[in-house]
Amino acid sequence: MYTPGYGVQPYSSLSRYTAVIKSSDTVQLTTQYTGSVALAYQINYISQPNGSSTVNNPDPTPSGSLLNRTWTTSSFSDNDYHTRWYWYTTDTYGYTSPNAQKSVRILVIPSTVGWGSVSASIQKGFNGTVKLSIPTAFQSYLTGSGTDSGDTLQSWEQAKDERFFWRVSQSQTGHSTAYGFTTGSGVLTSPTDLDEITLSPTLSSNAGVHWVHLYHYDYNGQTGTADHLIDSISFNVTNPAALDTNITLNSTSVNILSGASNYSLSMTQGGTNTIYYILDTSNLANGSNIAAASSNYIARTWNSNSGNNSRPFETVQGSGVISNGLPTSATATFYLYAANGNGQNSIRLTTGDTQYTVTPQAQAPSISPYKTIITNGFQMWSNPSGTTAGTIQYQWKVQGGGSGSNGNTVHTFPWTAEINNLGENAAVGTSWRGTSWTVQARATVDNGANYDYSSTSSPITLPDYSFTTVPNSIQEGQTGTFTVASTNGLGPIYWQATTTSGGDFSTSSGQVGSGTGWSSGSFTVTPSTDSDSDASETATIKLYVTNIFNSYNDLSISDTFTITGASTTPTADTISGVTWSSTNTANSNPTVSWSGGSGGTSGNPAVIGSTTNSLPSSSNGAWVTDLNQTSPTTLTIDAYGNAYVRGVTYYFWVRRSANVVSTPFTSTAPYIPLSDSSITIDTPTDKNGTDLNLVNGVYEIPSSYGTAAADIIGIPFTDGGTYDQYRVLNDTTSQWPESANVGASGTFSLVTTQSGALPPAGSTYVYSFSGRRPPTTGGSGSWQTVNSGTTIRIKRLGTGTPYSVSANPTSINEGQSTTFTVTYSNISSSRTVNYTIEGIQDLDISSGALTGSFSINSGSGTATTVITLANDNLTDGPKTATLTLANTDSAQTSTGTPSASVSIADTSTAGSGSGTNLNSGTASDYGLEIYNPSGTLIINDISRLGTFLAFDSHTFTASSTTTTMFNGFDCSSKSTTGIFLTGWTGYQWLSPWITRSSNGITLTVNSSNSTGRYGTIAVHLIRY
């Protein structure tokens, strides 16, 4: 029922609170009725207005009368920072008077507000600090923004920042300000936690214990007494330590560039609690306060480390450099002082390093001169670069060497700081052509007492020109060619032809040469035809640096020639050549060059071209008359009214009249070649733009991909020719799967619907690329290999293969032959593939090989090999011979390792006779008995030749010192197999040695002997 709208009474402009107390204080408050209503009865207190429980209620049992009462309480909490009390007056009937409603607002400072820390000991002349400690939750009440439930601020109530006061005192209980501090007291407005106050005892302060008191202002703006005291903290002031006046500088002579903004200087040694200052004066009295000499201040150290620790001098703390008092011309001297932390009790150093000098240095730029042509002559630019300091001057020197009127001058010009007029830049007239110049820069300070010179530049030579070809005479209507030579050329330059009589020329001026460094250029002059065919006159040709033909631009290079009258009888011209336009189209316009003729119909020559070697009639409208009578002439249509087509041979004529015609000149309109035969092939992608997986140099696609119409493989390319066309081919078909549109980049799309575009399952295709300039952009249309034949490979995963193998017949007897055939489907390029035959051994065949390769021709796609089985006269049972292809062929295409087998019947068994026939005889026929190492007879007169397993031979050479034999036989045991070496043709003591294995033997000769180690050996393998 009550609102916190009761006016706060009283409050001042200094605070929004009626009273500010500490939580330990006791508050006594008197309410007094001052109205005039006779029925006024009692002043009442509102307990917990609006239900607020966060306020500190006063004593509910006040003393005094009902209209003049005293309320007392001391139960304030450290957690309830603020309270507001409300009273109202009622009459004898219990009614409330609206004019008798008042309230007070009280700020309760908790016991946790006060000083948090202080520098325990502060030396005179140095600084210390004291810091506040204020709970974060209490902070908003100091700024006037904090409220509690039931005490919302009203519009008429002011939010103010609360103020505190501090004072340094020499007494814990006294409240007077201590003597000798730079600042002994001050105001803290709306302070926050950890706010810091600087304590600066001067040399005049008293040594000993001091106190810092913290106060709050009261309602009347009073503070600084015991009644306002919140907290106190003590610290000790000590007398200054003796200054250490002996230091070492890292340099006592500092050089800086003139115009520099700072320099570095540091010191070592020095003493504890001593700060070192640099001043630009040497006569500051000892004991002075350096802060009072701020106009002389240069820099100082900002810490007091002792010993050999290096300390920089800094004008501004943390800058690391000295930026005050920088000399701009002469050397400056600076002096060192020692003082305490605040610059007091200073003393000039008299031992160790006591002063230093700073000298400004000059620095000249680097010079890289160049030259240009300007109106009236030449400009030379020194082109300075790099760091400079001081006043920059330039000096030019000319070394002669020219052909103009000043060409032999050798002279050194004075130093000058001007931009032009032989200063930084130099402009000279045409009379200096061909001369050589150098330039040097210098920087100066101290009015010329100190110089820094650049290196002298490399010479620059001004261009020079001369006529090398000037015709003696030119007939009117004809053209004369003039050639100009240039050394150290700049261009263009200009020419002008004149006559004393003012004779006309088709063109009387022009330019010759271009760019920097040109050495030769030509131009033509054609005198106009007048009515006097016999008259002649002299003409002058001159060269100028610009196309303003006056004496200033005249290079003084000239020559003369005679202009003769035009011949009345026409003479035929000669065609010297035809050039063709290079536009990127199927057509090209010829430009015909001709010379040597004169006269003719209206004095004008005419030119024509034709596809046949038959002179077109004089009435043909395709004759092009050259009205300027100057060669060359460009044609756009031939004698038949057609455009000139590339690749076609044309015949050209030039005529002076119907009967005065040149001989025909033949020229073929050229094709434009492929402009870029090296394109960049990017990673192939599927239809979603995802890069194909690259495995061992082969891009892979899934076995099922490419079977649907939308399964496209894209091969992007870039960096081709703008007017070229490119295509992709694979090694299985002569047709290309895809051609890209004309352009420098694109994508080859391999579509499943195109036959042979993508490999079948288990196969790899090799893709190559070719390019051409198509006829539409001026090419012949012929394709050529690009990227030097570089290819990419794409494999479809799966088990499919283009290879198959067959045998015919598939069942044979010993002594018969069979043919193995390998077939490669859809082959486009020749290749080889290796094979292996298993199931039989070398001794089982009489011809053919158990390992080898098929060479498959791209035309047939097949290859064969034949083996013939031997009649081994052994009873060794039937066998099966199986031929299997290697995993991949020479093009890295997977074969799928197909195979074919042949059944072999054992039709040649061991014999049973006793005659001398080798196939059925006994060993005794040859007088041979063989015992094994244990002494057992293993071959005797009743042994059969079946004991012999195999025979082989080998010839050892310098390139063949080892060989293997009897593959497929287990020769590892000496007790079951015997090896006989017979017929060795080399030295007996150098015969090969034997290495046994489970798969045959290895024979090796001694490679360290140069003679006797080579020869032929025969080897027999027997079974014990």
Secondary structure, 3 states (H helix, E strand, C coil): CCCCCCCECCCECCECCCEEEECCCCEEEEEECCCCCCCEEEEEECCCHHHCCCCCCCCCCCEEECCEEEEEECCCCCCCCEEEEEEEEEECCCCEEEEEEEEEEEEEECCCCEEEEECCEEECCCCEEEEEECCHHHHHHHCCCCCCCCCCCCCCCCCCCCEEEEEEECCCCCCCCCCCECCCEEEEECCCCCCEEEECECCCCCCEEEEEEEEECCCCCCCCCHHHEEEEEEEEEECCCCCCCEEEECCCEEEEECCCCCECCEEEECCCCCEEEEECCCCCCCCCCHHHHHHHEEEECCCCCCCCCCEECECCCCCCCECCCCCCCCCEEEEEEEECCCCCCCEECCEECCEEEEEEECECCEECCEEEEECCEEEEECCEECCCECEEEEEEEEECCCCCCCCCCEEECCCECCCCCCCCEEEEEHHHCCCEEEEEEEEEEHHHCEEEECCCCCCEECCEEEEEECCCEEECCCCEEEEEEEECCCCCEEEEEEECCCCCECCCEEEECCCCCCCEEEEEECECCCCCCCCCEEEEEEEECCCCCCCCCEEEEEEEEEEECCCCCCECCEEEEEEECCCCCCECCEEEEEECCECCHHHCCEEEEECCCCCCCCCCCCCEECCCCCCCEECCECCCCCECECCCEEEEEEECCCCCECCCEEEECCCCCCCCCCCEECCCECCCCCECEEECCEEEECCCCCCCCCCEEEEEEECCCCCCEEEEEECCCCCCCEECCCCCCEEEEEECCCCCCCCCECCEEEEEEEEECCHHHCCCCCCEECHHHCCEEEEECCCCCCEEEEEECCEEECCCEEEEEEEECCCCCCEEEEEEEECCCHHHEEECCCEEEEEECCCCCEEEEEEEECCCCCCCCCEEEEEEECCECCCCCECCCCEEEEEEECCCCCCCCCCCCCCCCEHHHHCCCEECCCCCEEECCCCEHHHEEEEEEEEEECCECEEEECCCCCCCCCCCEEEEEECCCCCHHHCCEEEEECCEEEEECCCCCCCCCCEEEEEEEEEC
